Amino acid sequence: MFAKFGTGLAVRLRGTSGISLIELIVTLTILAILASVVMPMAQMTARRSKELELRRNLRTMRTAIDDYKKAWDKMPAGPNKADTDSGYPKDLQTLIDGKDFGDLKAGKQKFLRRKIYDPFNPPESASDEQWGWELRSYKDKPDSSKWGGEDVFDVYSKSEGTAIDGSKYKDW
């Protein structure tokens, strides 16, 4: 196939052709097999990362709501404490805007720096007051699917999807 010359260069001889059709088919078959293995793995990795983001976002949101409640419980009795009976924020924006709980050292306390979205159900517009989440109030039943509107006691995903472990995202 190749002829060697004194300079160490190899030159293709006349009459030999490139790769054969069989070599091309074998190569394409191997690539197709590799792609069929890699694609589901890539999709599973993307789904797993979204699930991790959902767990992290739920933990962040619920921690902020719980911290708000703890700050409200520590607040001295007075006119500010009459704002809500439950001690939970009226809406999610309150967690970002903050509230003055009467502590002279702390001043206005904020519980979130920015809006935290549901990765499986991002809000359709920036004006979505629920940030893509479903909400429960303190007076709602634990399995309620409608928000009473009194306060924000809990958040959960709107997604009807099933997680890798078989549980429903909205049950997390």
C-alpha positions in Angstrom: 0.0 0.0 0.0 2.7 2.5 0.9 6.1 2.9 -0.6 8.9 4.3 1.6 11.5 6.7 0.3 14.9 7.6 1.7 13.5 10.7 3.4 11.1 8.7 5.6 8.0 9.9 3.8 5.3 7.4 2.9 3.4 7.9 -0.2 0.3 6.0 -1.2 0.9 3.9 -4.3 -1.3 4.1 -7.3 -4.2 1.7 -7.6 -5.0 1.5 -3.9 -8.2 3.2 -2.8 -9.4 4.7 0.5 -11.5 2.9 3.1 -13.8 0.2 1.9 -17.6 0.1 2.2 -17.4 -2.6 4.9 -15.0 -0.5 7.0 -17.3 2.4 6.8 -20.4 0.3 7.8 -18.5 -1.2 10.7 -17.4 2.2 11.9 -20.9 3.7 11.6 -22.4 0.7 13.5 -19.9 1.1 16.3 -20.7 4.8 16.5 -24.5 4.1 16.5 -24.1 1.6 19.4 -22.0 4.1 21.4 -24.6 6.9 20.8 -27.5 4.6 21.8 -25.7 4.0 25.1 -24.6 7.6 25.7 -27.9 9.4 25.0 -30.0 7.7 27.7 -27.2 8.3 30.2 -27.1 12.0 29.2 -30.9 12.3 29.6 -30.8 10.5 33.0 -28.0 12.9 34.1 -30.0 15.9 33.1 -33.1 14.6 34.9 -31.1 13.8 38.0 -29.6 17.3 38.1 -33.1 18.8 37.8 -34.2 16.6 40.7 -31.3 17.7 42.8 -32.1 21.3 42.0 -35.8 20.8 43.0 -34.7 19.2 46.3 -32.3 22.1 47.0 -34.9 24.7 46.1 -37.6 23.1 48.3 -35.1 23.0 51.2 -34.2 26.7 50.7 -37.8 27.8 50.4 -39.0 25.8 53.4 -36.0 26.9 55.5 -36.8 30.6 54.7 -40.5 30.0 55.7 -39.5 28.3 58.9 -37.0 31.1 59.7 -39.7 33.7 59.2 -41.9 31.8 61.6 -39.2 31.6 64.2 -38.5 35.3 64.0 -42.2 36.0 64.3 -42.4 33.8 67.4 -39.6 35.7 69.0 -41.2 39.1 68.3 -42.5 40.9 71.3 -46.2 41.4 71.6 -47.4 44.6 70.1 -49.2 46.1 67.0 -46.8 44.4 64.5 -47.6 40.9 65.8 -51.3 41.3 65.0 -50.5 41.3 61.2 -51.1 37.6 61.0 -52.5 34.9 63.3 -50.3 32.1 62.2 -46.9 33.9 62.1 -46.2 32.7 58.5 -45.6 35.2 55.6 -48.6 36.5 53.7 -46.9 35.7 50.4 -43.5 34.7 49.0 -42.4 38.2 48.1 -42.4 39.0 51.9 -39.5 36.6 52.2 -37.4 38.8 49.9 -38.7 42.2 51.0 -38.3 41.3 54.7 -40.1 42.3 57.8 -39.2 44.3 60.9 -39.9 42.1 63.9 -39.1 44.8 66.4 -35.5 43.8 67.1 -33.5 47.0 67.3 -30.2 45.2 66.4 -31.5 43.2 63.5 -33.9 45.8 61.9 -35.7 44.5 58.9 -34.9 40.8 58.4 -34.9 39.3 54.9 -35.1 35.5 54.4 -34.3 35.1 50.7 -32.0 37.1 48.4 -33.9 36.3 45.2 -36.8 34.4 43.8 -36.4 30.6 43.9 -38.2 28.8 41.1 -39.5 25.2 40.6 -37.1 23.7 38.0 -39.8 21.4 36.6 -42.4 24.2 36.4 -40.8 27.6 35.9 -43.3 30.5 36.0 -44.7 31.6 32.7 -44.2 35.3 33.5 -42.1 37.4 35.8 -45.3 38.6 37.5 -46.2 35.1 38.8 -46.6 35.7 42.5 -46.1 32.0 43.3 -42.8 31.7 41.4 -44.0 28.4 39.8 -44.8 26.7 43.1 -48.0 25.4 44.6 -48.7 26.9 48.1 -50.4 25.7 51.3 -51.5 27.9 54.1 -51.5 27.1 57.8 -55.2 26.4 57.8 -55.1 24.1 54.7 -55.2 20.3 55.1 -51.8 18.6 54.6 -52.9 17.0 51.3 -54.8 20.0 50.1 -54.3 20.9 46.4 -55.7 24.4 46.7 -54.1 27.3 48.6 -56.4 29.0 51.1 -54.6 32.3 50.6 -54.2 33.2 54.3 -50.4 32.8 54.5 -47.6 30.6 53.1 -47.1 27.6 55.3 -45.5 25.3 52.7 -44.5 25.1 49.0 -44.5 22.1 46.7 -43.9 21.4 43.0 -46.8 21.7 40.5 -45.1 19.0 38.4 -47.2 15.8 37.9 -44.0 13.9 36.9 -42.5 10.9 38.6 -39.0 11.0 40.0 -36.3 8.4 39.3 -37.0 6.8 42.7 -40.7 6.4 41.7 -42.2 9.1 44.0 -44.2 12.1 42.6 -42.5 15.5 42.6 -45.5 17.2 44.1 -45.3 14.9 47.1 -41.7 16.0 48.0 
